[in-house]
Amino acid sequence: MRAAVLAAAFALLVLRPPAVLGAQAPGAELEEFTLANGLRVVVSSDASDPMAALAVAYGVGPRQEEPGRSGFAHLFEHLMFEGSRNVPRGDFDRVLESYGGEDNAATHEDLALYYERFPAHVLPAALWLEADRMGGPILDERRVRAQIEELKEERRLGLDEKPYGRLVDEEISSRTFSNRRNARPPLGSWADLDAAKLQDLQAFFDERYAPANAVLVVAGGVDPARVKSAVSELFSTLPARAKPAAPDLEEPPPGPGGRFEVKDARARLPALALSWKDMPPRGSPDFYALGLLSRALAAGRTSRLYRRLVKESGAAVEVAGGLGFPVHDAADYQAPALWSFFVIHKAGRKPDEVRAMVLEEIARVAAGGLCAEELARVKNKLRCDRLAEQQTALGRARRLALAVLLDGDPGRANDVDRYLAVTPADVQAAAAKYLKPDLANTFELVPGTLR
């Protein structure tokens, strides 16, 4: 039966050399449409690309979980690969890999993203697989319990036993935010997962994985008209369900920053983190100014903090951070959001000394901004990064999916011009407004010795 359905899927879309609608590069044209069940679809075609990609973004993440359901979003990232009505467990991967494709998924704070990359002629199979999965994974006790144990192991390796993991992945956000939805651990509560019943999981899926709460993007060497025909045929049969209401994520205004100590037996060197909340909305002028400031201060070996803390003073060995860190990056950023820095410093340097150097660099920007040459360098690097991303069908598909889901506009996937319009004065004003030293929360990580 499955083979017959798959053969029918191929019959829906025999790809021919596609018309050129652009590759989500400057001047590209995009095909957009919405199915009757609410599924939003975007097609970005590139006749020169022998590859294609598919991305599906759902508006569900840890911040959309209700009390008693923490960890459900991440659990479903696993369950969506455990088999669906017509696709036995493991066949999603096997079918794509047999044609030279690959697939993966990620759970972010406000969304879940599923994506595939494959030769363009394999698109019919990928669409059929994704439509079957959107209809719902098979939920039974054996699969659910096995994946809960997988999540526990993932936490153990990626957080509990990872040096600095608890500070970066839990303590910064949980101590800086006040709203429970923003402050909860990303992997959820083991008590909630262990207590989860199949009917709870089914209700969560029915509410959060509705077509109206999803975006489907197809990019690469495809024919938009044929894609539209195939998507309509395969996805229109999925029942319409109401888009869930947005959760209350409001945060109280920030107060004076607190100080926290975190002990980490697996860390070999001490570390310091600083965090601020009440960052600007996604897509606002201050969002773009702070995005460039993030790069100037903490992105790479030419950044101000790396030069000051690592090269010049020798106080630190690693620096990371910026707008959204450690919860978001620029692509999936959604307020309420943080700005944080994380510094691993040498044992002989006092935390307050390192803290003072970080705040001094911020104060310099707040007082004088970035010079024209430095701002131009940061803009050029951002533009090169975006152009490199647009060279692949998968890069375009993922960015388009996030732009439609979070901004409601695929055109926002090409927001480089908004960054290029930022002036030194914009950066100076944003630094002074959002990174006040008295509002900074300070985290001191004390390394220990495992016995």
MOTAHU-V637379 format. One record per pair of residues at least 6 apart in sequence whose C-alpha atoms are under 7 Angstrom apart, sorted by the first residue. I is the first residue (numbers start at 1). J is the second residue. If there is no record, write none. Layout:
# MOTAHU-V637379
i=I j=J
i=I j=J
This chain:
# MOTAHU-V637379
i=2 j=86
i=6 j=125
i=9 j=124
i=9 j=125
i=9 j=128
i=10 j=124
i=10 j=125
i=12 j=230
i=13 j=124
i=13 j=226
i=13 j=230
i=15 j=121
i=15 j=222
i=15 j=223
i=17 j=47
i=18 j=47
i=18 j=221
i=18 j=222
i=18 j=223
i=19 j=47
i=19 j=223
i=20 j=45
i=20 j=46
i=20 j=47
i=21 j=28
i=21 j=29
i=21 j=30
i=21 j=44
i=21 j=45
i=21 j=46
i=22 j=28
i=22 j=29
i=22 j=44
i=22 j=45
i=22 j=46
i=23 j=44
i=23 j=45
i=23 j=46
i=24 j=44
i=24 j=390
i=24 j=396
i=25 j=390
i=30 j=42
i=30 j=43
i=30 j=44
i=31 j=42
i=31 j=43
i=31 j=44
i=31 j=224
i=32 j=41
i=32 j=42
i=32 j=43
i=33 j=40
i=33 j=41
i=33 j=42
i=34 j=40
i=34 j=41
i=35 j=232
i=35 j=236
i=36 j=236
i=37 j=211
i=37 j=212
i=37 j=236
i=37 j=239
i=37 j=240
i=38 j=211
i=38 j=212
i=38 j=240
i=39 j=211
i=39 j=212
i=39 j=214
i=39 j=215
i=40 j=214
i=40 j=215
i=40 j=216
i=41 j=215
i=41 j=216
i=41 j=217
i=42 j=216
i=42 j=217
i=42 j=218
i=43 j=217
i=43 j=218
i=43 j=219
i=43 j=224
i=44 j=218
i=44 j=219
i=44 j=220
i=45 j=219
i=45 j=220
i=45 j=221
i=45 j=222
i=45 j=223
i=45 j=224
i=46 j=220
i=46 j=221
i=47 j=221
i=48 j=221
i=49 j=220
i=49 j=221
i=50 j=119
i=50 j=120
i=50 j=221
i=51 j=118
i=51 j=119
i=51 j=120
i=51 j=220
i=51 j=221
i=51 j=393
i=52 j=117
i=52 j=118
i=52 j=119
i=52 j=120
i=52 j=219
i=52 j=220
i=52 j=221
i=52 j=393
i=53 j=116
i=53 j=117
i=53 j=118
i=53 j=218
i=53 j=219
i=53 j=220
i=53 j=393
i=53 j=394
i=53 j=397
i=54 j=115
i=54 j=116
i=54 j=117
i=54 j=217
i=54 j=218
i=54 j=219
i=54 j=397
i=55 j=113
i=55 j=114
i=55 j=115
i=55 j=116
i=55 j=216
i=55 j=217
i=55 j=218
i=55 j=397
i=55 j=398
i=55 j=401
i=56 j=113
i=56 j=114
i=56 j=115
i=56 j=214
i=56 j=215
i=56 j=216
i=56 j=217
i=56 j=401
i=57 j=111
i=57 j=112
i=57 j=113
i=57 j=114
i=57 j=214
i=57 j=215
i=57 j=216
i=57 j=401
i=57 j=402
i=57 j=405
i=58 j=111
i=58 j=112
i=58 j=113
i=58 j=209
i=58 j=213
i=58 j=214
i=58 j=215
i=59 j=110
i=59 j=111
i=59 j=112
i=59 j=208
i=59 j=213
i=59 j=214
i=59 j=405
i=60 j=73
i=60 j=110
i=60 j=111
i=60 j=112
i=60 j=208
i=61 j=73
i=61 j=107
i=61 j=108
i=61 j=109
i=61 j=110
i=61 j=111
i=61 j=112
i=62 j=70
i=62 j=71
i=62 j=73
i=62 j=109
i=62 j=110
i=62 j=186
i=63 j=109
i=63 j=110
i=63 j=181
i=63 j=182
i=64 j=110
i=64 j=247
i=68 j=192
i=69 j=192
i=70 j=188
i=70 j=189
i=70 j=192
i=71 j=187
i=71 j=188
i=71 j=189
i=71 j=193
i=74 j=107
i=74 j=187
i=75 j=147
i=75 j=148
i=77 j=105
i=77 j=106
i=77 j=107
i=78 j=147
i=79 j=137
i=80 j=133
i=80 j=137
i=81 j=89
i=81 j=90
i=81 j=92
i=82 j=89
i=82 j=90
i=82 j=137
i=83 j=89
i=83 j=90
i=83 j=137
i=83 j=138
i=84 j=132
i=84 j=133
i=84 j=136
i=84 j=137
i=84 j=138
i=85 j=132
i=85 j=138
i=86 j=132
i=92 j=129
i=93 j=103
i=96 j=102
i=99 j=122
i=100 j=118
i=100 j=119
i=101 j=117
i=101 j=118
i=101 j=119
i=102 j=116
i=102 j=117
i=102 j=118
i=103 j=115
i=103 j=116
i=103 j=117
i=104 j=114
i=104 j=115
i=104 j=116
i=105 j=113
i=105 j=114
i=105 j=115
i=106 j=112
i=106 j=113
i=106 j=114
i=107 j=113
i=117 j=394
i=120 j=221
i=120 j=222
i=128 j=234
i=131 j=234
i=131 j=235
i=135 j=238
i=139 j=198
i=140 j=198
i=148 j=193
i=159 j=165
i=159 j=166
i=160 j=166
i=163 j=264
i=163 j=266
i=163 j=267
i=164 j=264
i=164 j=267
i=167 j=262
i=168 j=326
i=169 j=326
i=170 j=185
i=172 j=275
i=173 j=183
i=174 j=183
i=174 j=184
i=176 j=275
i=176 j=277
i=176 j=441
i=177 j=183
i=178 j=251
i=179 j=249
i=179 j=250
i=179 j=251
i=181 j=249
i=182 j=249
i=207 j=244
i=208 j=244
i=210 j=241
i=210 j=243
i=211 j=240
i=212 j=241
i=212 j=242
i=212 j=243
i=213 j=243
i=215 j=401
i=215 j=404
i=215 j=405
i=216 j=401
i=217 j=397
i=217 j=400
i=217 j=401
i=218 j=397
i=219 j=393
i=219 j=396
i=219 j=397
i=220 j=393
i=249 j=336
i=254 j=277
i=254 j=278
i=254 j=439
i=255 j=439
i=256 j=438
i=256 j=439
i=257 j=438
i=257 j=439
i=257 j=440
i=257 j=441
i=258 j=441
i=258 j=442
i=259 j=441
i=259 j=442
i=259 j=443
i=260 j=442
i=260 j=443
i=260 j=444
i=261 j=443
i=261 j=444
i=261 j=445
i=262 j=444
i=262 j=445
i=262 j=446
i=263 j=445
i=263 j=446
i=263 j=447
i=264 j=445
i=264 j=446
i=264 j=447
i=264 j=448
i=265 j=447
i=265 j=448
i=265 j=449
i=265 j=450
i=266 j=447
i=266 j=448
i=266 j=449
i=266 j=450
i=267 j=447
i=267 j=448
i=268 j=447
i=269 j=344
i=269 j=345
i=269 j=346
i=269 j=347
i=269 j=447
i=270 j=344
i=270 j=345
i=270 j=346
i=270 j=347
i=270 j=445
i=270 j=446
i=270 j=447
i=271 j=343
i=271 j=344
i=271 j=345
i=271 j=444
i=271 j=445
i=272 j=342
i=272 j=343
i=272 j=344
i=272 j=351
i=272 j=443
i=272 j=444
i=272 j=445
i=273 j=340
i=273 j=341
i=273 j=342
i=273 j=343
i=273 j=442
i=273 j=443
i=273 j=444
i=274 j=340
i=274 j=341
i=274 j=342
i=274 j=440
i=274 j=441
i=274 j=442
i=274 j=443
i=275 j=338
i=275 j=339
i=275 j=340
i=275 j=341
i=275 j=440
i=275 j=441
i=275 j=442
i=276 j=338
i=276 j=339
i=276 j=340
i=276 j=435
i=276 j=439
i=276 j=440
i=276 j=441
i=277 j=337
i=277 j=338
i=277 j=339
i=278 j=336
i=278 j=337
i=278 j=338
i=279 j=335
i=279 j=336
i=279 j=337
i=279 j=338
i=279 j=434
i=280 j=286
i=280 j=287
i=280 j=335
i=281 j=287
i=281 j=334
i=281 j=335
i=282 j=333
i=282 j=334
i=282 j=335
i=286 j=430
i=288 j=418
i=288 j=419
i=289 j=422
i=289 j=426
i=289 j=427
i=289 j=430
i=290 j=323
i=290 j=427
i=290 j=430
i=291 j=323
i=292 j=378
i=293 j=427
i=294 j=322
i=294 j=323
i=295 j=303
i=295 j=378
i=296 j=303
i=296 j=304
i=296 j=378
i=297 j=303
i=297 j=304
i=297 j=305
i=298 j=304
i=298 j=305
i=298 j=306
i=298 j=319
i=298 j=320
i=298 j=321
i=298 j=322
i=301 j=307
i=305 j=358
i=306 j=319
i=309 j=315
i=309 j=316
i=310 j=316
i=310 j=317
i=315 j=345
i=315 j=346
i=315 j=349
i=316 j=343
i=316 j=344
i=316 j=345
i=316 j=346
i=317 j=344
i=317 j=345
i=318 j=343
i=318 j=344
i=319 j=342
i=319 j=343
i=319 j=344
i=320 j=341
i=320 j=342
i=320 j=343
i=321 j=340
i=321 j=341
i=321 j=342
i=322 j=339
i=322 j=340
i=322 j=341
i=323 j=338
i=323 j=339
i=323 j=340
i=324 j=333
i=324 j=337
i=324 j=338
i=324 j=339
i=325 j=338
i=325 j=339
i=325 j=340
i=326 j=340
i=332 j=402
i=351 j=444
i=359 j=437
i=362 j=431
i=365 j=428
i=365 j=431
i=366 j=428
i=366 j=429
i=366 j=431
i=366 j=432
i=367 j=428
i=368 j=428
i=369 j=424
i=369 j=425
i=369 j=427
i=369 j=428
i=370 j=424
i=371 j=424
i=372 j=424
i=379 j=420
i=383 j=416
i=389 j=395
i=389 j=396
i=390 j=396
i=399 j=413
i=400 j=410
i=400 j=413
i=403 j=409
i=403 j=410
i=403 j=412
i=403 j=413
i=404 j=410
